[in-house]
Amino acid sequence: MQTVAAVTMVREDIFFLKAWLRHYADQFGRENCYIINHGRGEEVADFAAGCNVIGLPGDPHKNFDMKRWRLLNGIVEGLRAYYKYVVVGDVDELVVLDPKEGDDLTAWIAAQRGKRILTPLGLEVIHRIDLEPEPIKDRILGPRMHVRPAPHYSKPCLVSYGTKIARGGHFTQYEKLHTPDALYLLHLKFCDFDTYCTTMDQRNAVTEEIGASVREASIGRHWFAEARGEDRATFEAFADLEMQDDFNPEPLRRMTHRTWEPRGDTGYWNFDRPDYPTQHRLPDRFAGVV
């Protein structure tokens, strides 16, 4: 049995696809990367050459995020028969290993017990436009080194157990919580101001073309132009987050365990996901990791 596969779905997000491929294709091998090409974009197919690419029609339709996760659930469940773990998530989310634990994510995963689900600690990479003028040319961490705690992105995304994953990947029907100290999930949506503006223009265009409400589309409000706000003000506000003196993620992990409970009668399990008005500068050891 192979150690690990990575699965995502993408539509035109080439900046994030490049980062996803740099990270997972380099770590796992392109033959173990599975990319659903929504809309059969030629540029996506070109960059993903050598990976397992599944082309899907890109016709506008309502409830597309619900359908997306129904498909991802099926693919993950099928791949589990061939891989010890399957990493699944959005193309702008990357599971990374703390460099103090090594630089070989595949070897680290191979050493873990199977038949469980691992939940990395969620961190959102933020572009401090007042401090980080350097553009991203290749690696993201280096030009960008600031993060804010993001429990919303502490997702159960390393799957080695038969379960159902909720829409968005935020919850599973797995009653145990495993949060390895060595793992983080980096959310990259806000890692670069210019990229954010371009990406949001594309996503707003998709929801406008579909003509669905937030409820009908079954996706986050941030895809809708009316909920977007003013882009530069969004990034300038990152400077107002309280800077922490050190990078100590342990209290964040303790919070997830302290609040772990069933999600009503849905069969899913969850923990609290508060908004923290804080930020950290990552230790220098993280530079170049993604």
VENTA-V290861 format. One record per residue. N is the residue number from 1. RES is the residue in three letters. SS is DSSP state (h for helix, s for strand, l for the rest). Layout:
n=N res=RES ss=SS
n=N res=RES ss=SS
This chain:
n=1 res=MET ss=l
n=2 res=GLN ss=s
n=3 res=THR ss=s
n=4 res=VAL ss=s
n=5 res=ALA ss=s
n=6 res=ALA ss=s
n=7 res=VAL ss=s
n=8 res=THR ss=s
n=9 res=MET ss=s
n=10 res=VAL ss=s
n=11 res=ARG ss=l
n=12 res=GLU ss=l
n=13 res=ASP ss=l
n=14 res=ILE ss=h
n=15 res=PHE ss=h
n=16 res=PHE ss=h
n=17 res=LEU ss=h
n=18 res=LYS ss=h
n=19 res=ALA ss=h
n=20 res=TRP ss=h
n=21 res=LEU ss=h
n=22 res=ARG ss=h
n=23 res=HIS ss=h
n=24 res=TYR ss=h
n=25 res=ALA ss=h
n=26 res=ASP ss=h
n=27 res=GLN ss=h
n=28 res=PHE ss=h
n=29 res=GLY ss=l
n=30 res=ARG ss=h
n=31 res=GLU ss=h
n=32 res=ASN ss=h
n=33 res=CYS ss=s
n=34 res=TYR ss=s
n=35 res=ILE ss=s
n=36 res=ILE ss=s
n=37 res=ASN ss=s
n=38 res=HIS ss=s
n=39 res=GLY ss=l
n=40 res=ARG ss=l
n=41 res=GLY ss=l
n=42 res=GLU ss=h
n=43 res=GLU ss=h
n=44 res=VAL ss=h
n=45 res=ALA ss=h
n=46 res=ASP ss=h
n=47 res=PHE ss=h
n=48 res=ALA ss=l
n=49 res=ALA ss=l
n=50 res=GLY ss=l
n=51 res=CYS ss=l
n=52 res=ASN ss=s
n=53 res=VAL ss=s
n=54 res=ILE ss=s
n=55 res=GLY ss=s
n=56 res=LEU ss=s
n=57 res=PRO ss=l
n=58 res=GLY ss=l
n=59 res=ASP ss=l
n=60 res=PRO ss=l
n=61 res=HIS ss=l
n=62 res=LYS ss=l
n=63 res=ASN ss=l
n=64 res=PHE ss=h
n=65 res=ASP ss=h
n=66 res=MET ss=h
n=67 res=LYS ss=h
n=68 res=ARG ss=h
n=69 res=TRP ss=h
n=70 res=ARG ss=h
n=71 res=LEU ss=h
n=72 res=LEU ss=h
n=73 res=ASN ss=h
n=74 res=GLY ss=h
n=75 res=ILE ss=h
n=76 res=VAL ss=h
n=77 res=GLU ss=h
n=78 res=GLY ss=h
n=79 res=LEU ss=h
n=80 res=ARG ss=l
n=81 res=ALA ss=l
n=82 res=TYR ss=l
n=83 res=TYR ss=s
n=84 res=LYS ss=s
n=85 res=TYR ss=s
n=86 res=VAL ss=s
n=87 res=VAL ss=s
n=88 res=VAL ss=s
n=89 res=GLY ss=l
n=90 res=ASP ss=l
n=91 res=VAL ss=l
n=92 res=ASP ss=l
n=93 res=GLU ss=s
n=94 res=LEU ss=s
n=95 res=VAL ss=s
n=96 res=VAL ss=s
n=97 res=LEU ss=s
n=98 res=ASP ss=l
n=99 res=PRO ss=h
n=100 res=LYS ss=h
n=101 res=GLU ss=h
n=102 res=GLY ss=l
n=103 res=ASP ss=l
n=104 res=ASP ss=l
n=105 res=LEU ss=h
n=106 res=THR ss=h
n=107 res=ALA ss=h
n=108 res=TRP ss=h
n=109 res=ILE ss=h
n=110 res=ALA ss=h
n=111 res=ALA ss=l
n=112 res=GLN ss=l
n=113 res=ARG ss=l
n=114 res=GLY ss=l
n=115 res=LYS ss=l
n=116 res=ARG ss=l
n=117 res=ILE ss=s
n=118 res=LEU ss=s
n=119 res=THR ss=l
n=120 res=PRO ss=l
n=121 res=LEU ss=s
n=122 res=GLY ss=s
n=123 res=LEU ss=s
n=124 res=GLU ss=s
n=125 res=VAL ss=s
n=126 res=ILE ss=s
n=127 res=HIS ss=l
n=128 res=ARG ss=l
n=129 res=ILE ss=l
n=130 res=ASP ss=l
n=131 res=LEU ss=l
n=132 res=GLU ss=l
n=133 res=PRO ss=l
n=134 res=GLU ss=l
n=135 res=PRO ss=l
n=136 res=ILE ss=l
n=137 res=LYS ss=l
n=138 res=ASP ss=l
n=139 res=ARG ss=l
n=140 res=ILE ss=l
n=141 res=LEU ss=s
n=142 res=GLY ss=l
n=143 res=PRO ss=l
n=144 res=ARG ss=s
n=145 res=MET ss=l
n=146 res=HIS ss=s
n=147 res=VAL ss=s
n=148 res=ARG ss=s
n=149 res=PRO ss=s
n=150 res=ALA ss=l
n=151 res=PRO ss=h
n=152 res=HIS ss=h
n=153 res=TYR ss=h
n=154 res=SER ss=l
n=155 res=LYS ss=l
n=156 res=PRO ss=l
n=157 res=CYS ss=l
n=158 res=LEU ss=s
n=159 res=VAL ss=s
n=160 res=SER ss=l
n=161 res=TYR ss=l
n=162 res=GLY ss=l
n=163 res=THR ss=l
n=164 res=LYS ss=l
n=165 res=ILE ss=s
n=166 res=ALA ss=l
n=167 res=ARG ss=h
n=168 res=GLY ss=h
n=169 res=GLY ss=h
n=170 res=HIS ss=l
n=171 res=PHE ss=l
n=172 res=THR ss=s
n=173 res=GLN ss=l
n=174 res=TYR ss=l
n=175 res=GLU ss=l
n=176 res=LYS ss=l
n=177 res=LEU ss=l
n=178 res=HIS ss=s
n=179 res=THR ss=l
n=180 res=PRO ss=l
n=181 res=ASP ss=l
n=182 res=ALA ss=l
n=183 res=LEU ss=s
n=184 res=TYR ss=s
n=185 res=LEU ss=s
n=186 res=LEU ss=s
n=187 res=HIS ss=s
n=188 res=LEU ss=l
n=189 res=LYS ss=l
n=190 res=PHE ss=l
n=191 res=CYS ss=l
n=192 res=ASP ss=l
n=193 res=PHE ss=h
n=194 res=ASP ss=h
n=195 res=THR ss=h
n=196 res=TYR ss=h
n=197 res=CYS ss=h
n=198 res=THR ss=h
n=199 res=THR ss=h
n=200 res=MET ss=h
n=201 res=ASP ss=h
n=202 res=GLN ss=h
n=203 res=ARG ss=h
n=204 res=ASN ss=h
n=205 res=ALA ss=h
n=206 res=VAL ss=h
n=207 res=THR ss=h
n=208 res=GLU ss=h
n=209 res=GLU ss=h
n=210 res=ILE ss=h
n=211 res=GLY ss=l
n=212 res=ALA ss=l
n=213 res=SER ss=l
n=214 res=VAL ss=h
n=215 res=ARG ss=h
n=216 res=GLU ss=h
n=217 res=ALA ss=h
n=218 res=SER ss=l
n=219 res=ILE ss=l
n=220 res=GLY ss=l
n=221 res=ARG ss=h
n=222 res=HIS ss=h
n=223 res=TRP ss=h
n=224 res=PHE ss=l
n=225 res=ALA ss=h
n=226 res=GLU ss=h
n=227 res=ALA ss=h
n=228 res=ARG ss=l
n=229 res=GLY ss=l
n=230 res=GLU ss=l
n=231 res=ASP ss=h
n=232 res=ARG ss=h
n=233 res=ALA ss=h
n=234 res=THR ss=h
n=235 res=PHE ss=h
n=236 res=GLU ss=h
n=237 res=ALA ss=h
n=238 res=PHE ss=h
n=239 res=ALA ss=h
n=240 res=ASP ss=h
n=241 res=LEU ss=l
n=242 res=GLU ss=s
n=243 res=MET ss=s
n=244 res=GLN ss=l
n=245 res=ASP ss=l
n=246 res=ASP ss=l
n=247 res=PHE ss=l
n=248 res=ASN ss=l
n=249 res=PRO ss=l
n=250 res=GLU ss=h
n=251 res=PRO ss=h
n=252 res=LEU ss=h
n=253 res=ARG ss=h
n=254 res=ARG ss=h
n=255 res=MET ss=h
n=256 res=THR ss=h
n=257 res=HIS ss=h
n=258 res=ARG ss=h
n=259 res=THR ss=l
n=260 res=TRP ss=l
n=261 res=GLU ss=s
n=262 res=PRO ss=s
n=263 res=ARG ss=l
n=264 res=GLY ss=l
n=265 res=ASP ss=l
n=266 res=THR ss=l
n=267 res=GLY ss=l
n=268 res=TYR ss=l
n=269 res=TRP ss=s
n=270 res=ASN ss=s
n=271 res=PHE ss=l
n=272 res=ASP ss=l
n=273 res=ARG ss=l
n=274 res=PRO ss=l
n=275 res=ASP ss=l
n=276 res=TYR ss=l
n=277 res=PRO ss=l
n=278 res=THR ss=s
n=279 res=GLN ss=s
n=280 res=HIS ss=s
n=281 res=ARG ss=s
n=282 res=LEU ss=l
n=283 res=PRO ss=l
n=284 res=ASP ss=h
n=285 res=ARG ss=h
n=286 res=PHE ss=h
n=287 res=ALA ss=l
n=288 res=GLY ss=l
n=289 res=VAL ss=l
n=290 res=VAL ss=l
